[in-house]
Amino acid sequence: MASGTHFPLIQTPPFPTPASVSVKNYSTLKISKSIPPKPSIKTLISDQLLSTPVKSVEKCLCSMGIQRSALGRILDMHPQLLTSDPYNDLYPCRRYSCAQAEYLQNLGFSYKEVVKMVVRSPGLLTFSIEKNFQPKVEYFLDEMKGDLAELKRFPQYFSFSLEGKIKPRHRLLAEHGFSLPLPEMLKVSDGEFNLRLIEMRLQLADERYLE
């Protein structure tokens, strides 16, 4: 991808805003004192403790494209949503997510693929296009010769520092002619990565010795 390339924006349906990025500051939400610290959503619904708020939040999240099958997990992770005001806290967040969603679609991802990526890595909708997406996509495609399909499987790539982790680790691998899948390259600690690199170098030395 050439640096500075601009893609035409395309129209998209309302984009899902995952619970973890829907509310700017959870501490501002008023939590009902009758709700335990980590309530079971199934228990709350069955006890009809929060039947009205749950339905309101559920309707809001579904209208943004989030599948009903994912609601239980999202609400279990962020019970604060149960006492949020959808019209003040959730719906306004759409405008923050549309630009990022459009950028990913203009790269070649389908709408459904972008949704899956966001479900796996909700922080995608909070990242800057100019400071995060563009430089990381360009490095991935131009320097790493990566395939966009790998970003579909591991969208967490965008959450790692380009200068602090992605470039240094990729360059160390490239120096020795090695490559690793993104999760194996980025998710491990520095110590684990260095150990893996040493193992790969020793294995390569053994293979050359046996030739």
N, CA, C and O of each residue as an XYZ file, in Angstrom:
844
protein
N       0.842     -1.186      0.000
C       0.000      0.000      0.000
C       0.874      1.232      0.000
O       1.778      1.344      0.827
N       0.630      2.149     -0.897
C       1.440      3.358     -0.965
C       1.097      4.277      0.173
O      -0.072      4.409      0.535
N       2.119      4.933      0.760
C       1.904      5.854      1.879
C       1.069      7.021      1.428
O       1.281      7.569      0.346
N       0.114      7.405      2.258
C      -0.728      8.553      1.944
C      -1.902      8.219      1.058
O      -2.641      9.113      0.645
N      -2.092      6.923      0.752
C      -3.211      6.529     -0.087
C      -4.513      6.840      0.611
O      -4.672      6.562      1.800
N      -5.446      7.415     -0.125
C      -6.741      7.749      0.454
C      -7.810      6.890     -0.213
O      -7.825      6.750     -1.436
N      -8.681      6.327      0.571
C      -9.763      5.503      0.055
C     -11.064      6.291      0.111
O     -11.284      7.039      1.064
N     -11.923      6.145     -0.878
C     -13.217      6.824     -0.822
C     -14.070      6.207      0.261
O     -14.097      4.988      0.424
N     -14.761      7.041      0.993
C     -15.610      6.532      2.057
C     -16.834      5.858      1.454
O     -17.331      6.279      0.409
N     -17.318      4.813      2.111
C     -18.490      4.111      1.646
C     -19.536      4.137      2.729
O     -19.217      4.272      3.911
N     -20.757      4.011      2.339
C     -21.855      4.029      3.294
C     -21.963      2.681      3.972
O     -21.863      1.647      3.312
N     -22.162      2.675      5.259
C     -22.293      1.433      6.008
C     -23.547      1.474      6.853
O     -24.014      2.553      7.219
N     -24.102      0.307      7.170
C     -25.232      0.281      8.089
C     -24.772      0.650      9.479
O     -23.567      0.695      9.726
N     -25.679      0.916     10.394
C     -25.271      1.262     11.763
C     -24.287      0.244     12.287
O     -24.538     -0.960     12.222
N     -23.175      0.713     12.804
C     -22.102     -0.191     13.197
C     -22.169     -0.513     14.668
O     -22.453      0.366     15.481
N     -21.910     -1.776     15.033
C     -21.977     -2.163     16.441
C     -20.906     -1.495     17.260
O     -19.748     -1.442     16.845
N     -21.267     -0.987     18.409
C     -20.300     -0.409     19.331
C     -20.204     -1.318     20.535
O     -21.119     -1.322     21.359
N     -19.122     -2.102     20.681
C     -18.995     -3.059     21.774
C     -19.085     -2.380     23.122
O     -18.787     -1.195     23.268
N     -19.503     -3.158     24.103
C     -19.736     -2.593     25.427
C     -18.510     -1.922     25.996
O     -18.620     -0.905     26.682
N     -17.330     -2.479     25.721
C     -16.131     -1.957     26.353
C     -15.721     -0.599     25.823
O     -14.877      0.057     26.432
N     -16.291     -0.148     24.699
C     -15.945      1.174     24.195
C     -17.178      2.056     24.057
O     -17.078      3.186     23.580
N     -18.329      1.560     24.465
C     -19.559      2.300     24.273
C     -19.693      3.459     25.232
O     -20.244      4.498     24.867
N     -19.202      3.308     26.451
C     -19.357      4.339     27.462
C     -17.995      4.934     27.756
O     -17.067      4.209     28.112
N     -17.862      6.236     27.614
C     -16.554      6.875     27.745
C     -15.982      6.699     29.153
O     -14.779      6.494     29.312
N     -16.822      6.777     30.151
C     -16.314      6.704     31.518
C     -17.321      5.952     32.371
O     -18.335      6.512     32.788
N     -17.035      4.674     32.629
C     -17.983      3.861     33.393
C     -18.218      4.422     34.793
O     -19.279      4.214     35.381
N     -17.225      5.132     35.321
C     -17.362      5.624     36.689
C     -18.466      6.657     36.820
O     -18.931      6.937     37.925
N     -18.892      7.230     35.687
C     -19.953      8.230     35.753
C     -21.329      7.588     35.791
O     -22.328      8.260     36.051
N     -21.383      6.268     35.526
C     -22.673      5.592     35.525
C     -23.089      5.238     36.945
O     -22.264      4.812     37.754
N     -24.356      5.414     37.239
C     -24.863      5.084     38.565
C     -25.270      3.616     38.604
O     -26.143      3.173     37.859
N     -24.621      2.885     39.483
C     -24.900      1.448     39.595
C     -25.900      1.210     40.713
O     -25.741      1.717     41.823
N     -26.923      0.440     40.413
C     -27.930      0.139     41.413
C     -27.305     -0.612     42.583
O     -26.558     -1.567     42.370
N     -27.598     -0.196     43.822
C     -27.026     -0.845     45.003
C     -27.508     -2.282     45.152
O     -26.907     -3.076     45.876
N     -28.595     -2.611     44.460
C     -29.119     -3.973     44.578
C     -28.405     -4.947     43.653
O     -28.673     -6.148     43.679
N     -27.481     -4.418     42.824
C     -26.760     -5.287     41.905
C     -25.451     -5.714     42.537
O     -24.684     -4.856     42.974
N     -25.164     -7.014     42.605
C     -23.891     -7.473     43.140
C     -22.738     -6.988     42.273
O     -22.966     -6.593     41.130
N     -21.475     -7.004     42.794
C     -20.331     -6.531     42.020
C     -20.202     -7.190     40.658
O     -19.941     -6.511     39.665
N     -20.384     -8.523     40.598
C     -20.328     -9.228     39.321
C     -21.594    -10.067     39.173
O     -21.560    -11.283     39.363
N     -22.692     -9.430     38.839
C     -23.956    -10.153     38.764
C     -23.995    -11.084     37.574
O     -23.370    -10.822     36.547
N     -24.733    -12.173     37.714
C     -24.979    -13.064     36.593
C     -26.132    -12.492     35.802
O     -27.213    -12.269     36.346
N     -25.915    -12.257     34.539
C     -26.963    -11.669     33.710
C     -28.189    -12.578     33.657
O     -29.326    -12.108     33.694
N     -27.945    -13.880     33.570
C     -29.071    -14.815     33.541
C     -29.892    -14.713     34.822
O     -31.121    -14.778     34.789
N     -29.189    -14.551     35.971
C     -29.884    -14.425     37.255
C     -30.704    -13.156     37.299
O     -31.850    -13.159     37.747
N     -30.106    -12.062     36.829
C     -30.818    -10.788     36.852
C     -32.077    -10.846     36.014
O     -33.131    -10.354     36.416
N     -31.954    -11.458     34.833
C     -33.109    -11.523     33.944
C     -34.170    -12.445     34.515
O     -35.358    -12.123     34.486
N     -33.741    -13.608     35.042
C     -34.707    -14.563     35.565
C     -35.415    -14.024     36.798
O     -36.590    -14.310     37.029
N     -34.671    -13.222     37.607
C     -35.279    -12.645     38.798
C     -36.068    -11.381     38.490
O     -36.714    -10.812     39.370
N     -36.009    -10.947     37.239
C     -36.690     -9.733     36.801
C     -36.264     -8.527     37.639
O     -37.026     -7.580     37.837
N     -34.997     -8.593     38.133
C     -34.475     -7.493     38.931
C     -34.302     -6.243     38.086
O     -34.568     -5.125     38.527
N     -33.845     -6.466     36.849
C     -33.591     -5.327     35.966
C     -34.249     -5.549     34.605
O     -33.672     -5.217     33.569
N     -35.444     -6.103     34.611
C     -36.072     -6.478     33.351
C     -36.226     -5.301     32.400
O     -35.967     -5.435     31.204
N     -36.649     -4.142     32.920
C     -36.835     -2.981     32.047
C     -35.516     -2.430     31.536
O     -35.386     -2.226     30.329
N     -34.500     -2.169     32.416
C     -33.212     -1.686     31.902
C     -32.554     -2.656     30.939
O     -31.969     -2.239     29.939
N     -32.646     -3.958     31.232
C     -32.025     -4.945     30.366
C     -32.642     -4.875     28.974
O     -31.928     -4.912     27.971
N     -33.951     -4.774     28.915
C     -34.618     -4.713     27.618
C     -34.231     -3.454     26.859
O     -34.044     -3.486     25.643
N     -34.112     -2.349     27.578
C     -33.751     -1.089     26.941
C     -32.338     -1.138     26.375
O     -32.106     -0.742     25.233
N     -31.387     -1.630     27.184
C     -30.004     -1.737     26.734
C     -29.893     -2.772     25.625
O     -29.170     -2.575     24.648
N     -30.612     -3.872     25.782
C     -30.587     -4.927     24.769
C     -31.062     -4.386     23.426
O     -30.452     -4.657     22.391
N     -32.132     -3.634     23.444
C     -32.667     -3.063     22.215
C     -31.670     -2.117     21.564
O     -31.512     -2.104     20.343
N     -30.994     -1.320     22.401
C     -30.007     -0.370     21.905
C     -28.835     -1.097     21.247
O     -28.455     -0.772     20.123
N     -28.267     -2.074     21.941
C     -27.102     -2.784     21.419
C     -27.446     -3.556     20.150
O     -26.650     -3.600     19.213
N     -28.631     -4.164     20.120
C     -29.044     -4.913     18.924
C     -29.243     -3.979     17.739
O     -28.961     -4.346     16.598
N     -29.726     -2.776     18.010
C     -29.931     -1.815     16.925
C     -28.610     -1.376     16.314
O     -28.575     -0.896     15.181
N     -27.518     -1.539     17.065
C     -26.187     -1.193     16.562
C     -25.539     -2.348     15.819
O     -24.433     -2.214     15.297
N     -26.230     -3.484     15.771
C     -25.723     -4.607     15.005
C     -25.118     -5.725     15.827
O     -24.679     -6.730     15.267
N     -25.083     -5.575     17.146
C     -24.520     -6.627     17.986
C     -25.503     -7.798     18.051
O     -26.691     -7.605     18.308
N     -25.009     -8.985     17.821
C     -25.868    -10.163     17.822
C     -26.337    -10.491     19.233
O     -25.611    -10.291     20.207
N     -27.556    -10.996     19.325
C     -28.115    -11.337     20.634
C     -27.274    -12.395     21.343
O     -27.186    -12.408     22.570
N     -26.665    -13.268     20.573
C     -25.863    -14.332     21.190
C     -24.649    -13.778     21.921
O     -24.084    -14.456     22.779
N     -24.234    -12.539     21.591
C     -23.058    -11.941     22.232
C     -23.430    -11.044     23.407
O     -22.552    -10.610     24.153
N     -24.716    -10.762     23.581
C     -25.131     -9.812     24.609
C     -24.809    -10.296     26.020
O     -24.338     -9.519     26.851
N     -25.060    -11.578     26.293
C     -24.814    -12.094     27.638
C     -23.365    -11.907     28.056
O     -23.080    -11.475     29.173
N     -22.440    -12.239     27.139
C     -21.012    -12.115     27.446
C     -20.631    -10.647     27.659
O     -19.873    -10.323     28.574
N     -21.159     -9.769     26.814
C     -20.830     -8.346     26.921
C     -21.348     -7.764     28.229
O     -20.638     -7.016     28.901
N     -22.581     -8.104     28.592
C     -23.162     -7.559     29.816
C     -22.534     -8.177     31.062
O     -22.446     -7.523     32.101
N     -22.100     -9.424     30.966
C     -21.388    -10.027     32.088
C     -20.061     -9.315     32.323
O     -19.634     -9.131     33.463
N     -19.412     -8.915     31.221
C     -18.126     -8.232     31.325
C     -18.294     -6.796     31.818
O     -17.429     -6.275     32.523
N     -19.395     -6.163     31.452
C     -19.609     -4.751     31.775
C     -21.024     -4.526     32.308
O     -21.858     -3.949     31.610
N     -21.307     -4.972     33.531
C     -22.655     -4.827     34.092
C     -23.078     -3.374     34.247
O     -24.263     -3.094     34.427
N     -22.113     -2.430     34.178
C     -22.469     -1.015     34.282
C     -23.452     -0.606     33.193
O     -24.219      0.342     33.359
N     -23.420     -1.324     32.089
C     -24.314     -0.988     30.991
C     -25.778     -1.127     31.387
O     -26.653     -0.482     30.810
N     -26.032     -1.971     32.370
C     -27.407     -2.218     32.769
C     -28.068     -0.977     33.352
O     -29.292     -0.855     33.324
N     -27.273     -0.062     33.877
C     -27.850      1.137     34.467
C     -27.507      2.387     33.665
O     -27.687      3.508     34.141
N     -27.011      2.188     32.444
C     -26.699      3.341     31.594
C     -27.953      3.799     30.861
O     -28.930      3.062     30.732
N     -27.894      5.023     30.391
C     -28.972      5.582     29.587
C     -28.585      5.408     28.124
O     -27.669      6.084     27.657
N     -29.253      4.521     27.384
C     -28.859      4.263     25.997
C     -28.777      5.520     25.143
O     -27.879      5.650     24.311
N     -29.715      6.448     25.345
C     -29.767      7.624     24.477
C     -28.676      8.642     24.806
O     -28.269      9.413     23.936
N     -28.203      8.653     26.039
C     -27.150      9.589     26.420
C     -25.763      8.957     26.402
O     -24.771      9.639     26.146
N     -25.691      7.639     26.678
C     -24.394      6.992     26.839
C     -23.971      6.110     25.664
O     -22.779      5.982     25.384
N     -24.942      5.498     24.973
C     -24.591      4.501     23.964
C     -24.775      4.980     22.527
O     -23.842      4.929     21.726
N     -25.985      5.445     22.205
C     -26.234      5.853     20.829
C     -25.262      6.916     20.322
O     -24.840      6.832     19.168
N     -24.883      7.919     21.134
C     -23.955      8.947     20.632
C     -22.597      8.399     20.218
O     -21.868      9.043     19.463
N     -22.251      7.199     20.715
C     -20.921      6.659     20.412
C     -20.795      6.182     18.972
O     -19.688      5.904     18.511
N     -21.908      6.083     18.257
C     -21.835      5.623     16.876
C     -20.901      6.476     16.029
O     -20.149      5.961     15.202
N     -20.958      7.781     16.247
C     -20.179      8.667     15.387
C     -18.680      8.455     15.564
O     -17.895      8.748     14.662
N     -18.282      7.936     16.747
C     -16.856      7.709     16.967
C     -16.393      6.430     16.288
O     -15.204      6.283     16.008
N     -17.286      5.520     16.021
C     -16.894      4.230     15.475
C     -16.997      4.155     13.962
O     -16.361      3.302     13.343
N     -17.787      5.034     13.352
C     -18.044      4.917     11.923
C     -16.793      5.106     11.088
O     -16.582      4.368     10.126
N     -15.950      6.084     11.433
C     -14.754      6.354     10.630
C     -13.817      5.159     10.631
O     -13.295      4.782      9.581
N     -13.595      4.553     11.800
C     -12.706      3.399     11.885
C     -13.285      2.219     11.105
O     -12.560      1.503     10.414
N     -14.588      2.029     11.224
C     -15.239      0.927     10.511
C     -15.125      1.124      9.007
O     -14.841      0.175      8.276
N     -15.340      2.337      8.544
C     -15.242      2.620      7.116
C     -13.813      2.411      6.612
O     -13.601      1.898      5.512
N     -12.834      2.814      7.431
C     -11.440      2.641      7.024
C     -11.134      1.158      6.818
O     -10.520      0.780      5.819
N     -11.562      0.321      7.762
C     -11.295     -1.108      7.649
C     -12.004     -1.702      6.432
O     -11.451     -2.560      5.745
N     -13.221     -1.245      6.170
C     -13.927     -1.744      5.003
C     -13.253     -1.305      3.711
O     -13.225     -2.055      2.735
N     -12.715     -0.101      3.704
C     -12.040      0.387      2.507
C     -10.722     -0.329      2.255
O     -10.179     -0.269      1.152
N     -10.210     -1.005      3.275
C      -9.022     -1.835      3.083
C      -9.364     -3.119      2.342
O      -8.488     -3.774      1.777
N     -10.639     -3.469      2.351
C     -11.056     -4.683      1.669
C     -11.831     -5.650      2.534
O     -12.276     -6.692      2.053
N     -12.003     -5.316      3.832
C     -12.791     -6.176      4.707
C     -14.280     -5.942      4.467
O     -14.714     -4.814      4.233
N     -15.043     -7.007      4.526
C     -16.489     -6.868      4.408
C     -17.055     -6.363      5.732
O     -16.376     -6.379      6.758
N     -18.301     -5.916      5.691
C     -18.949     -5.427      6.914
C     -18.975     -6.514      7.981
O     -18.674     -6.245      9.144
N     -19.329     -7.735      7.600
C     -19.391     -8.826      8.569
C     -18.013     -9.134      9.136
O     -17.884     -9.456     10.317
N     -16.991     -9.037      8.309
C     -15.636     -9.295      8.784
C     -15.196     -8.229      9.790
O     -14.539     -8.539     10.785
N     -15.561     -6.976      9.524
C     -15.223     -5.902     10.457
C     -15.923     -6.114     11.783
O     -15.332     -5.900     12.841
N     -17.179     -6.534     11.736
C     -17.925     -6.799     12.968
C     -17.216     -7.868     13.790
O     -17.052     -7.715     15.000
N     -16.796     -8.950     13.137
C     -16.104    -10.025     13.847
C     -14.791     -9.521     14.442
O     -14.429     -9.896     15.558
N     -14.082     -8.677     13.703
C     -12.827     -8.135     14.202
C     -13.054     -7.291     15.447
O     -12.288     -7.367     16.408
N     -14.110     -6.486     15.426
C     -14.401     -5.604     16.558
C     -14.828     -6.407     17.779
O     -14.486     -6.055     18.908
N     -15.573     -7.486     17.555
C     -15.974     -8.342     18.674
C     -14.741     -8.954     19.328
O     -14.684     -9.088     20.551
N     -13.749     -9.326     18.511
C     -12.516     -9.909     19.047
C     -11.638     -8.860     19.716
O     -10.955     -9.150     20.698
N     -11.656     -7.645     19.184
C     -10.804     -6.584     19.713
C     -11.580     -5.272     19.731
O     -11.420     -4.453     18.826
N     -12.424     -5.055     20.753
C     -13.290     -3.875     20.804
C     -12.544     -2.547     20.726
O     -13.102     -1.549     20.269
N     -11.304     -2.528     21.163
C     -10.551     -1.288     21.151
C     -10.306     -0.727     19.760
O      -9.891      0.425     19.629
N     -10.553     -1.514     18.719
C     -10.350     -1.043     17.348
C     -11.076      0.267     17.080
O     -10.577      1.123     16.350
N     -12.242      0.419     17.666
C     -13.059      1.594     17.383
C     -12.611      2.820     18.153
O     -13.219      3.883     18.024
N     -11.557      2.694     18.954
C     -11.052      3.846     19.694
C      -9.711      4.323     19.150
O      -9.190      5.346     19.594
N      -9.145      3.586     18.186
C      -7.820      3.912     17.683
C      -7.876      4.998     16.613
O      -8.827      5.073     15.835
N      -6.854      5.829     16.587
C      -6.736      6.877     15.573
C      -6.380      6.262     14.222
O      -5.509      5.395     14.134
N      -7.053      6.713     13.185
C      -6.744      6.218     11.846
C      -5.354      6.678     11.420
O      -4.555      5.883     10.925
N      -5.067      7.977     11.617
C      -3.795      8.536     11.163
C      -2.604      8.040     11.983
O      -1.534      7.787     11.429
N      -2.784      7.897     13.306
C      -1.664      7.551     14.176
C      -1.540      6.051     14.442
O      -0.490      5.586     14.885
N      -2.589      5.304     14.177
C      -2.552      3.877     14.486
C      -2.774      3.020     13.240
O      -1.873      2.304     12.806
N      -3.965      3.096     12.674
C      -4.316      2.204     11.568
C      -3.371      2.358     10.373
O      -2.779      1.377      9.923
N      -3.227      3.576      9.860
C      -2.464      3.768      8.629
C      -1.013      3.311      8.736
O      -0.569      2.521      7.903
N      -0.250      3.784      9.741
C       1.159      3.339      9.799
C       1.304      1.847     10.048
O       2.230      1.227      9.525
N       0.419      1.260     10.825
C       0.540     -0.172     11.103
C       0.137     -1.019      9.900
O       0.743     -2.057      9.632
N      -0.886     -0.573      9.180
C      -1.286     -1.296      7.966
C      -0.185     -1.206      6.919
O       0.142     -2.203      6.276
N       0.385     -0.023      6.744
C       1.446      0.160      5.755
C       2.667     -0.701      6.087
O       3.257     -1.318      5.201
N       3.039     -0.739      7.366
C       4.194     -1.559      7.748
C       3.887     -3.040      7.553
O       4.734     -3.801      7.083
N       2.689     -3.437      7.911
C       2.299     -4.842      7.793
C       2.325     -5.290      6.338
O       2.813     -6.378      6.031
N       1.803     -4.459      5.440
C       1.723     -4.846      4.037
C       3.041     -4.641      3.296
O       3.452     -5.493      2.509
N       3.701     -3.514      3.546
C       4.897     -3.175      2.776
C       6.159     -3.842      3.294
O       6.962     -4.346      2.508
N       6.341     -3.851      4.600
C       7.576     -4.390      5.181
C       7.451     -5.864      5.573
O       8.362     -6.659      5.342
N       6.314     -6.211      6.166
C       6.128     -7.587      6.616
C       5.568     -8.477      5.522
O       5.532     -9.700      5.657
N       5.125     -7.845      4.423
C       4.516     -8.588      3.314
C       3.368     -9.464      3.820
O       3.197    -10.609      3.401
N       2.593     -8.887      4.732
C       1.511     -9.638      5.350
C       0.272     -9.756      4.485
O       0.121     -9.067      3.476
N      -0.597    -10.637      4.904
C      -1.864    -10.880      4.224
C      -2.983    -10.335      5.108
O      -3.009    -10.590      6.312
N      -3.904     -9.586      4.510
C      -4.999     -9.012      5.292
C      -5.802    -10.074      6.023
O      -6.413     -9.796      7.055
N      -5.803    -11.287      5.492
C      -6.544    -12.366      6.151
C      -6.021    -12.601      7.558
O      -6.776    -13.004      8.442
N      -4.717    -12.348      7.775
C      -4.155    -12.551      9.113
C      -4.660    -11.488     10.075
O      -4.822    -11.757     11.265
N      -4.912    -10.285      9.574
C      -5.465     -9.235     10.433
C      -6.905     -9.559     10.821
O      -7.360     -9.171     11.897
N      -7.615    -10.259      9.963
C      -8.972    -10.684     10.303
C      -8.924    -11.641     11.489
O      -9.759    -11.578     12.392
N      -7.927    -12.534     11.469
C      -7.814    -13.525     12.534
C      -7.221    -12.928     13.806
O      -7.489    -13.406     14.909
N      -6.409    -11.875     13.644
C      -5.737    -11.292     14.813
C      -5.793     -9.761     14.751
O      -4.767     -9.111     14.548
N      -6.984     -9.186     14.925
C      -7.107     -7.723     14.900
C      -6.416     -7.047     16.069
O      -6.210     -5.833     16.053
N      -6.052     -7.831     17.092
C      -5.325     -7.269     18.236
C      -3.982     -6.691     17.817
O      -3.341     -5.976     18.589
N      -3.555     -6.997     16.598
C      -2.312     -6.431     16.055
C      -2.274     -4.918     16.242
O      -1.221     -4.354     16.538
N      -3.411     -4.266     16.070
C      -3.457     -2.805     16.134
C      -3.290     -2.278     17.557
O      -3.072     -1.081     17.746
N      -3.385     -3.128     18.536
C      -3.250     -2.678     19.924
C      -1.801     -2.691     20.399
O      -1.503     -2.198     21.487
N      -0.892     -3.253     19.592
C       0.519     -3.304     19.975
C       1.269     -2.103     19.407
O       0.929     -1.588     18.341
N       2.288     -1.669     20.134
C       3.084     -0.518     19.715
C       3.889     -0.839     18.456
O       4.592     -1.848     18.397
N       3.778      0.030     17.455
C       4.518     -0.181     16.212
C       6.021     -0.056     16.445
O       6.791     -0.916     16.017
N       6.439      1.014     17.122
C       7.856      1.250     17.339
C       8.419      0.420     18.486
O       9.585      0.025     18.466
N       7.572      0.159     19.494
C       8.055     -0.537     20.677
C       8.064     -2.044     20.583
O       8.836     -2.699     21.284
N       7.216     -2.620     19.722
C       7.143     -4.081     19.679
C       7.085     -4.641     18.262
O       7.849     -5.549     17.933
N       6.194     -4.120     17.413
C       6.003     -4.722     16.089
C       7.272     -4.653     15.251
O       7.747     -5.680     14.766
N       7.833     -3.444     15.072
C       9.027     -3.293     14.244
C      10.237     -4.044     14.801
O      10.886     -4.781     14.060
N      10.560     -3.875     16.095
C      11.749     -4.572     16.615
C      11.677     -6.089     16.475
O      12.657     -6.732     16.098
N      10.516     -6.654     16.780
C      10.410     -8.109     16.727
C      10.411     -8.617     15.283
O      11.018     -9.644     14.977
N       9.732     -7.896     14.413
C       9.725     -8.317     13.015
C      11.128     -8.247     12.427
O      11.535     -9.142     11.686
N      11.874     -7.186     12.754
C      13.216     -7.022     12.211
C      14.180     -8.091     12.728
O      15.048     -8.559     11.991
N      14.025     -8.472     13.990
C      14.864     -9.547     14.528
C      14.604    -10.861     13.788
O      15.530    -11.604     13.463
N      13.329    -11.125     13.535
C      12.987    -12.341     12.796
C      13.514    -12.271     11.367
O      14.084    -13.236     10.857
N      13.316    -11.115     10.724
C      13.711    -10.968      9.330
C      15.222    -11.092      9.152
O      15.680    -11.586      8.122
N      16.003    -10.650     10.139
C      17.459    -10.736     10.065
C      17.938    -12.172      9.864
O      18.958    -12.423      9.221
N      17.179    -13.098     10.427
C      17.569    -14.508     10.359
C      16.698    -15.297      9.376
O      16.786    -16.523      9.295
N      15.853    -14.569      8.629
C      15.021    -15.242      7.643
C      13.845    -15.985      8.236
O      13.304    -16.901      7.616
N      13.444    -15.590      9.443
C      12.340    -16.258     10.121
C      11.049    -15.433     10.007
O      11.068    -14.245      9.686
N       9.962    -16.096     10.277
C       8.663    -15.416     10.391
C       7.810    -16.190     11.381
O       7.990    -17.394     11.568
N       6.892    -15.495     12.003
C       5.972    -16.113     12.957
C       4.572    -15.544     12.733
O       4.437    -14.403     12.291
N       3.538    -16.316     13.028
C       2.189    -15.757     12.994
C       2.105    -14.584     13.969
O       2.810    -14.571     14.978
N       1.274    -13.625     13.687
C       1.193    -12.429     14.524
C       0.998    -12.728     16.010
O       1.683    -12.124     16.836
N       0.095    -13.631     16.382
C      -0.074    -13.893     17.821
C       1.200    -14.382     18.488
O       1.518    -13.967     19.603
N       1.946    -15.279     17.801
C       3.178    -15.821     18.373
C       4.267    -14.765     18.433
O       5.139    -14.813     19.302
N       4.218    -13.820     17.517
C       5.234    -12.781     17.491
C       4.978    -11.703     18.536
O       5.924    -11.142     19.090
N       3.703    -11.404     18.814
C       3.384    -10.227     19.613
C       2.846    -10.504     21.014
O       3.051     -9.692     21.916
N       2.172    -11.612     21.217
C       1.495    -11.813     22.490
C       2.421    -12.258     23.617
O       2.083    -12.101     24.790
N       3.563    -12.802     23.282
C       4.470    -13.322     24.312
C       5.320    -12.202     24.900
O       5.437    -11.127     24.311
N       5.911    -12.461     26.065
C       6.800    -11.491     26.706
C       8.115    -11.404     25.934
O       8.381    -12.228     25.059
N       8.934    -10.407     26.259
C      10.234    -10.265     25.608
C      11.092    -11.502     25.842
O      11.766    -11.983     24.931
N      11.061    -12.013     27.078
C      11.845    -13.197     27.386
C      11.413    -14.403     26.564
O      12.248    -15.137     26.037
N      10.100    -14.602     26.458
C       9.588    -15.734     25.689
C       9.900    -15.585     24.209
O      10.207    -16.562     23.525
N       9.819    -14.356     23.723
C      10.129    -14.122     22.311
C      11.597    -14.423     22.027
O      11.919    -15.091     21.045
N      12.482    -13.930     22.884
C      13.915    -14.170     22.694
C      14.242    -15.659     22.764
O      15.074    -16.157     22.005
N      13.582    -16.365     23.680
C      13.802    -17.808     23.788
C      13.351    -18.514     22.514
O      14.027    -19.415     22.018
N      12.207    -18.097     21.995
C      11.695    -18.694     20.755
C      12.648    -18.416     19.593
O      12.862    -19.280     18.743
N      13.218    -17.213     19.556
C      14.161    -16.859     18.495
C      15.421    -17.716     18.587
O      15.931    -18.187     17.571
N      15.922    -17.917     19.809
C      17.109    -18.762     20.002
C      16.821    -20.192     19.549
O      17.648    -20.810     18.879
N      15.658    -20.714     19.909
C      15.285    -22.071     19.522
C      15.232    -22.209     18.004
O      15.682    -23.214     17.453
N      14.686    -21.205     17.334
C      14.596    -21.244     15.882
C      15.985    -21.200     15.247
O      16.229    -21.865     14.240
N      16.891    -20.422     15.831
C      18.253    -20.332     15.299
C      18.999    -21.651     15.499
O      19.729    -22.098     14.614
N      18.812    -22.266     16.661
C      19.459    -23.555     16.919
C      18.916    -24.633     15.985
O      19.668    -25.464     15.475
N      17.601    -24.609     15.770
C      16.995    -25.590     14.876
C      17.526    -25.412     13.454
O      17.804    -26.388     12.759
N      17.663    -24.150     13.031
C      18.196    -23.884     11.693
C      19.644    -24.372     11.583
O      20.039    -24.934     10.561
N      20.428    -24.154     12.638
C      21.829    -24.601     12.633
C      21.912    -26.119     12.535
O      22.761    -26.657     11.823
N      21.024    -26.808     13.255
C      21.010    -28.282     13.213
C      20.663    -28.767     11.810
O      21.268    -29.711     11.302
N      19.685    -28.115     11.189
C      19.259    -28.530      9.857
C      20.382    -28.338      8.851
O      20.577    -29.170      7.965
N      21.125    -27.232      8.988
C      22.235    -26.985      8.060
C      23.367    -27.984      8.300
O      24.044    -28.399      7.359
N      23.566    -28.366      9.551
C      24.620    -29.325      9.875
C      24.341    -30.692      9.278
O      25.254    -31.401      8.854
N      23.041    -31.057      9.252
C      22.658    -32.372      8.752
C      22.599    -32.429      7.235
O      22.488    -33.514      6.666
N      22.669    -31.294      6.576
C      22.589    -31.294      5.120
C      23.848    -31.897      4.481
O      23.942    -31.972      3.256
